Amino acid sequence: MAVFATLESVFAFCVGCQIFALLMRAGIIPDEVCEACADISLRRV
């Protein structure tokens, strides 16, 4: 966990984001998930 946090803070490399993008390209995560995530009007404050 410390390695991932270091990568994010020092190199601005998000491992979770890379895995998410890989799963989207593989078709495991449907496009609708990303569309809902990107629409900030759906987010609650």
Helices and strands as residue ranges (DSSP letters): H 2-11, H 15-26, H 31-38, G 40-42
